[in-house]
Amino acid sequence: MRAACYLSNPHSDAQRERARERDMAIRFRITSCAATTEKENKMEAEQEAAVRIGVMGCATIAKKVSRAIRLAPNARLVAVASRTAEKARRFAMENGFPEDARVCGSYEELLEDPAMDAVYMPLPTSLHRRWVPEAARRGKHILVEKPAALAARELEEMLVVCEDMGVQFMDGTMWMHHPRTAKMRELLSDASLFGDLRWVNSAFTFAATDYFLKNDIRVKPDLDALGALGDAGWYCIRSILWAADYELPKTVTAIRGTVSRNAAGVLLSCGSSLLWDDEKVATFHCSFNSNLTTNFTVSGTRGWSPLPTQLHVATDLPQEACLVREFARLVRAIIDSGSKPDQKWPVITKKTQMVLDAVKASIGKGYEPVSL
């Protein structure tokens, strides 16, 4: 389009200048409209391709992950379920669910929804054994909170159904998906920089309130019987396995004197040592009874240069949204191309559960070593 359509045969510099300004304005409007349309089309395409995720349960952690689903560019929050429709509706209103998100008064109703690709499951651990297979049999991909199960044999049952149904399984260990973790792996894998792994220590503790110790599901034997070991200890064990490149230890031995329980027998604190054939060693401590500590230390045969504390890793999303983005990426690939689920994540979950089981078994055997 030319500005000459406004002025024919301009006879002065002023007329030519005004014509040029009009021409520029027209071009700007045309370009802006085109750019806006292109952006809108891109957003519409992304929404159509976004993995549709429903939230199955209204636990406190679900608030954080619901926000993460909204932030992830390839995911869409489409539904929420609780044991009552009123509780689900209140959760949706308080946590920024889209107006068109479906509210379900039962978990069955949520899983029957054909307009949902995947489910995020923040249920008590004791309920995973029922609902993970139920979701998988309905073709829903599964992002489940940790701990994944009460025991490795239960987890294996779940994973068999997921694999048979061709659905992606992933646990909700968020820090695994932060780009910082990939940078840490790069450093540990550099033999000239780090050498060989020799020792790992991990600790995750927090001083729980009296209310928590009396009422939280993590101290209830019928809901989350693994207590501090399943909650905080899961992170410690995962970090140790991550550092060892997921090589299982030869033996696991609970540390005498670190174990405390509540009146119902649920673990409030414990610690353990892990040994490998090549003499690597790791220790961890988890507790609901100590001040907040989140430590992870690795030591190799060489020193650090530069120090890890001197490195800064930026991210465009919080780690929980990075988790959702990776989960949605894998689900989208299955939907679009019919590819098989990525077995990396179920394998890592299973190894974490196996070590957790071994710690529990060692405690039960009077702190004797348990072989893996």
C-alpha positions as CSV (number, residue, x, y, z in Angstrom):
1,M,0.0,0.0,0.0
2,R,1.3,3.5,-0.9
3,A,0.7,6.8,0.8
4,A,0.2,8.4,-2.7
5,C,-3.4,7.2,-2.4
6,Y,-3.9,10.1,0.0
7,L,-2.2,12.9,-1.9
8,S,-1.9,13.3,-5.6
9,N,0.9,15.3,-7.0
10,P,2.1,17.0,-3.8
11,H,3.5,20.4,-4.6
12,S,5.4,21.3,-1.4
13,D,7.9,19.8,1.0
14,A,5.3,20.1,3.8
15,Q,2.9,18.0,1.7
16,R,5.5,15.4,0.9
17,E,6.5,15.2,4.6
18,R,2.8,14.7,5.6
19,A,2.4,12.1,2.9
20,R,5.5,10.2,4.2
21,E,4.2,10.3,7.8
22,R,0.8,8.9,6.7
23,D,2.6,6.2,4.7
24,M,4.7,5.3,7.7
25,A,1.6,5.2,9.9
26,I,-0.3,3.0,7.5
27,R,2.7,0.6,7.2
28,F,3.0,0.5,11.0
29,R,-0.7,-0.3,11.4
30,I,-0.5,-3.1,8.8
31,T,2.7,-4.5,10.3
32,S,1.2,-4.3,13.9
33,C,-2.0,-6.0,12.8
34,A,-0.1,-8.7,11.1
35,A,2.2,-9.3,14.1
36,T,-0.8,-9.3,16.4
37,T,-2.6,-11.8,14.2
38,E,0.5,-14.0,14.0
39,K,0.9,-13.9,17.8
40,E,-2.8,-14.7,18.3
41,N,-2.5,-17.6,15.9
42,K,0.6,-18.9,17.6
43,M,-1.1,-18.7,21.0
44,E,-4.2,-20.5,19.7
45,A,-2.0,-23.3,18.2
46,E,-0.1,-23.6,21.5
47,Q,-3.4,-23.9,23.4
48,E,-4.7,-26.6,21.0
49,A,-1.4,-28.5,21.4
50,A,-1.2,-28.1,25.2
51,V,-1.5,-31.2,27.2
52,R,-4.8,-31.1,29.2
53,I,-4.2,-31.9,32.8
54,G,-6.7,-32.5,35.6
55,V,-5.8,-32.3,39.3
56,M,-6.9,-35.3,41.3
57,G,-7.1,-34.1,44.9
58,C,-6.8,-30.8,46.8
59,A,-3.7,-31.3,49.0
60,T,-1.6,-28.3,49.8
61,I,1.1,-29.3,47.3
62,A,-1.6,-29.2,44.6
63,K,-1.8,-25.4,45.0
64,K,1.9,-25.1,43.9
65,V,1.6,-27.6,41.0
66,S,-1.7,-26.1,39.8
67,R,0.1,-22.8,39.4
68,A,3.0,-24.7,37.7
69,I,0.5,-26.2,35.2
70,R,-0.7,-22.7,34.4
71,L,2.9,-21.4,33.9
72,A,4.1,-24.3,31.7
73,P,3.7,-23.2,28.0
74,N,2.7,-26.7,26.8
75,A,0.2,-27.6,29.5
76,R,-3.4,-26.5,30.3
77,L,-5.3,-26.8,33.6
78,V,-8.7,-28.2,32.7
79,A,-10.2,-29.9,35.7
80,V,-10.1,-30.6,39.4
81,A,-11.6,-33.4,41.6
82,S,-12.1,-33.9,45.2
83,R,-14.3,-36.2,47.3
84,T,-17.0,-33.4,47.2
85,A,-17.8,-31.0,44.4
86,E,-17.9,-28.1,46.9
87,K,-14.3,-28.7,48.0
88,A,-13.2,-29.0,44.4
89,R,-15.0,-25.8,43.4
90,R,-13.5,-23.9,46.3
91,F,-10.0,-25.1,45.4
92,A,-10.5,-24.1,41.8
93,M,-11.7,-20.6,42.8
94,E,-8.8,-20.1,45.2
95,N,-6.1,-21.3,42.9
96,G,-6.7,-19.5,39.7
97,F,-8.3,-22.3,37.6
98,P,-9.8,-21.1,34.2
99,E,-13.5,-20.3,34.3
100,D,-14.2,-23.3,32.0
101,A,-12.3,-25.8,34.1
102,R,-14.5,-28.7,35.1
103,V,-15.2,-29.4,38.8
104,C,-15.7,-33.0,39.8
105,G,-17.2,-34.4,43.0
106,S,-15.4,-37.7,42.7
107,Y,-12.1,-39.1,41.3
108,E,-14.1,-41.5,39.1
109,E,-15.9,-38.6,37.4
110,L,-12.5,-36.9,36.7
111,L,-11.0,-40.0,35.1
112,E,-14.0,-40.6,32.9
113,D,-13.5,-37.2,31.3
114,P,-12.5,-37.7,27.6
115,A,-11.3,-34.0,27.4
116,M,-8.3,-34.7,29.6
117,D,-5.0,-36.1,28.6
118,A,-3.2,-36.5,31.9
119,V,-3.7,-36.3,35.6
120,Y,-1.7,-34.9,38.5
121,M,-2.2,-37.0,41.6
122,P,-1.3,-35.4,45.0
123,L,-3.2,-38.1,46.9
124,P,-2.0,-39.7,50.1
125,T,0.5,-42.5,49.3
126,S,-1.8,-45.2,50.5
127,L,-4.2,-44.3,47.7
128,H,-1.7,-44.5,44.8
129,R,-2.0,-48.3,44.6
130,R,-5.6,-48.0,43.6
131,W,-5.8,-44.7,41.6
132,V,-2.6,-44.9,39.5
133,P,-3.8,-48.1,37.8
134,E,-7.3,-46.7,37.5
135,A,-6.0,-43.6,35.7
136,A,-3.7,-45.6,33.5
137,R,-6.6,-48.0,32.4
138,R,-8.5,-44.9,31.3
139,G,-5.6,-43.8,29.1
140,K,-4.5,-40.9,31.4
141,H,-0.8,-40.1,31.7
142,I,0.2,-39.8,35.3
143,L,2.2,-37.3,37.3
144,V,2.2,-38.6,40.8
145,E,3.4,-37.0,44.1
146,K,6.3,-38.7,46.0
147,P,6.7,-41.0,47.6
148,A,5.3,-43.0,44.7
149,A,4.2,-46.0,46.8
150,L,4.4,-47.6,50.2
151,A,6.7,-50.3,48.9
152,A,8.6,-51.3,45.7
153,R,6.2,-54.2,45.0
154,E,3.2,-51.9,45.0
155,L,5.1,-49.5,42.7
156,E,5.9,-52.4,40.3
157,E,2.2,-53.3,40.1
158,M,1.4,-49.7,39.1
159,L,4.2,-49.4,36.5
160,V,3.2,-52.7,34.8
161,V,-0.3,-51.2,34.2
162,C,1.2,-47.9,33.0
163,E,3.5,-49.7,30.5
164,D,0.7,-52.0,29.3
165,M,-1.6,-49.0,28.7
166,G,1.2,-47.0,27.0
167,V,0.9,-44.0,29.4
168,Q,3.7,-41.9,30.7
169,F,4.5,-42.2,34.4
170,M,6.6,-39.6,36.3
171,D,6.9,-38.7,40.0
172,G,6.8,-35.1,41.3
173,T,10.5,-34.7,42.3
174,M,10.7,-31.1,41.2
175,W,14.4,-30.3,41.5
176,M,15.3,-33.0,38.9
177,H,13.9,-30.7,36.2
178,H,15.6,-27.4,37.1
179,P,18.4,-26.5,34.6
180,R,20.7,-26.1,37.6
181,T,20.5,-29.9,37.9
182,A,21.7,-30.4,34.4
183,K,24.6,-28.1,35.0
184,M,25.5,-30.0,38.2
185,R,25.5,-33.2,36.2
186,E,27.8,-31.6,33.6
187,L,30.3,-30.8,36.4
188,L,30.2,-34.2,38.0
189,S,30.7,-35.9,34.7
190,D,33.9,-34.0,34.0
191,A,36.6,-36.4,35.2
192,S,39.3,-33.7,34.8
193,L,37.3,-31.4,37.0
194,F,35.7,-33.6,39.6
195,G,37.4,-37.0,39.3
196,D,35.6,-40.1,40.6
197,L,32.7,-39.9,43.1
198,R,33.8,-41.0,46.5
199,W,31.3,-39.6,49.1
200,V,27.8,-38.1,49.2
201,N,25.9,-36.6,52.1
202,S,22.3,-35.4,52.0
203,A,20.0,-33.9,54.6
204,F,16.5,-32.7,54.6
205,T,14.9,-31.7,57.9
206,F,12.4,-29.3,59.2
207,A,10.9,-28.6,62.6
208,A,7.2,-29.5,62.2
209,T,4.6,-27.7,64.3
210,D,2.5,-29.4,66.9
211,Y,-0.5,-29.2,64.5
212,F,1.5,-30.9,61.8
213,L,2.7,-33.7,64.1
214,K,-0.9,-34.4,65.2
215,N,-2.9,-33.8,62.0
216,D,-0.8,-34.0,58.8
217,I,-1.3,-37.0,56.5
218,R,2.5,-37.5,56.6
219,V,2.2,-38.7,60.2
220,K,-0.9,-40.9,59.8
221,P,-0.2,-44.7,59.4
222,D,-3.3,-45.2,57.2
223,L,-2.4,-42.4,54.8
224,D,1.4,-41.9,54.6
225,A,2.9,-44.6,56.8
226,L,6.5,-43.9,55.6
227,G,6.5,-40.6,57.5
228,A,9.7,-38.6,57.3
229,L,11.4,-41.3,55.3
230,G,8.9,-41.1,52.5
231,D,8.5,-37.4,52.6
232,A,11.9,-35.8,53.3
233,G,14.0,-39.0,52.9
234,W,12.7,-39.4,49.3
235,Y,14.7,-36.3,48.3
236,C,17.8,-37.4,50.1
237,I,17.8,-40.8,48.5
238,R,17.0,-39.4,45.1
239,S,19.9,-36.9,45.3
240,I,22.3,-39.7,46.3
241,L,21.3,-41.9,43.5
242,W,21.5,-39.0,41.1
243,A,25.1,-38.3,42.2
244,A,25.9,-42.0,41.7
245,D,24.3,-41.9,38.2
246,Y,21.6,-44.2,39.5
247,E,23.8,-47.1,40.3
248,L,22.2,-48.9,43.2
249,P,24.3,-49.4,46.3
250,K,25.5,-52.8,47.4
251,T,24.2,-52.4,50.9
252,V,22.0,-50.0,52.9
253,T,22.2,-49.7,56.7
254,A,20.0,-47.6,58.9
255,I,22.0,-45.6,61.4
256,R,21.3,-46.6,65.0
257,G,20.2,-43.6,67.2
258,T,18.7,-41.6,64.4
259,V,15.3,-43.1,64.4
260,S,12.3,-41.6,66.2
261,R,8.6,-42.4,65.8
262,N,5.3,-41.0,66.9
263,A,2.8,-42.9,69.1
264,A,1.3,-44.6,66.0
265,G,4.7,-45.9,64.9
266,V,5.3,-43.5,62.0
267,L,8.9,-42.4,61.4
268,L,9.6,-38.8,62.4
269,S,13.3,-39.1,61.7
270,C,15.9,-41.5,60.5
271,G,19.3,-41.8,58.8
272,S,21.2,-44.3,56.8
273,S,24.5,-45.2,55.1
274,L,24.9,-46.6,51.6
275,L,27.9,-48.5,50.3
276,W,29.0,-49.5,46.8
277,D,31.4,-52.2,45.5
278,D,33.9,-49.5,44.4
279,E,34.0,-48.1,47.9
280,K,31.7,-45.1,47.3
281,V,29.8,-44.2,50.4
282,A,26.8,-42.0,51.1
283,T,24.9,-40.9,54.2
284,F,21.6,-39.1,54.7
285,H,19.4,-37.8,57.5
286,C,15.7,-36.8,57.3
287,S,13.6,-35.5,60.1
288,F,10.4,-33.7,61.1
289,N,12.1,-32.8,64.4
290,S,15.1,-30.6,63.4
291,N,15.5,-27.1,62.1
292,L,15.2,-26.5,58.4
293,T,18.2,-28.0,56.6
294,T,18.5,-28.8,52.9
295,N,22.1,-29.9,52.3
296,F,23.6,-31.9,49.5
297,T,27.3,-32.5,49.3
298,V,29.4,-34.5,46.9
299,S,33.1,-35.2,47.0
300,G,35.3,-36.6,44.3
301,T,39.0,-37.4,43.8
302,R,39.7,-34.0,42.4
303,G,39.0,-30.4,43.6
304,W,36.6,-27.9,42.1
305,S,37.6,-25.0,39.8
306,P,35.6,-22.9,39.7
307,L,33.7,-23.6,42.8
308,P,30.0,-24.6,42.2
309,T,29.0,-21.6,44.4
310,Q,30.5,-19.3,41.8
311,L,28.2,-20.6,39.0
312,H,24.8,-19.2,38.4
313,V,22.1,-21.0,36.4
314,A,19.2,-18.9,35.2
315,T,15.8,-20.3,34.4
316,D,12.7,-18.9,32.8
317,L,10.3,-21.0,34.9
318,P,10.3,-22.2,38.6
319,Q,11.4,-25.8,38.9
320,E,7.9,-27.1,39.4
321,A,6.8,-25.6,36.1
322,C,10.0,-27.1,34.5
323,L,8.7,-30.5,35.8
324,V,5.3,-30.0,34.2
325,R,6.8,-28.8,31.0
326,E,9.0,-31.9,30.7
327,F,6.0,-34.2,31.6
328,A,3.8,-32.5,29.0
329,R,6.5,-32.7,26.4
330,L,6.7,-36.5,26.8
331,V,2.9,-36.8,26.8
332,R,2.6,-34.7,23.7
333,A,5.1,-36.9,21.8
334,I,3.1,-40.0,22.7
335,I,-0.2,-38.4,21.6
336,D,1.2,-36.9,18.3
337,S,3.5,-39.7,17.1
338,G,2.4,-42.8,19.0
339,S,5.8,-43.1,20.6
340,K,6.3,-45.2,23.7
341,P,6.5,-43.7,27.1
342,D,10.0,-42.7,28.3
343,Q,11.0,-45.4,30.7
344,K,13.8,-43.3,32.3
345,W,11.5,-41.7,34.8
346,P,9.7,-44.9,36.0
347,V,13.1,-46.6,36.4
348,I,14.5,-43.7,38.5
349,T,11.3,-43.8,40.7
350,K,11.7,-47.6,41.2
351,K,15.3,-47.3,42.2
352,T,14.5,-44.6,44.7
353,Q,11.7,-46.7,46.2
354,M,14.0,-49.8,46.4
355,V,16.5,-47.9,48.5
356,L,13.7,-46.4,50.7
357,D,12.5,-50.0,51.2
358,A,16.0,-51.1,52.2
359,V,16.3,-48.4,54.8
360,K,12.9,-49.4,56.3
361,A,14.0,-53.1,56.3
362,S,17.3,-52.3,58.0
363,I,15.4,-50.5,60.8
364,G,13.2,-53.5,61.2
365,K,16.1,-55.9,61.3
366,G,17.8,-54.0,64.1
367,Y,20.0,-51.8,61.9
368,E,21.6,-54.7,60.0
369,P,22.8,-54.1,56.4
370,V,20.3,-54.9,53.7
371,S,21.6,-56.0,50.3
372,L,20.2,-54.7,47.0
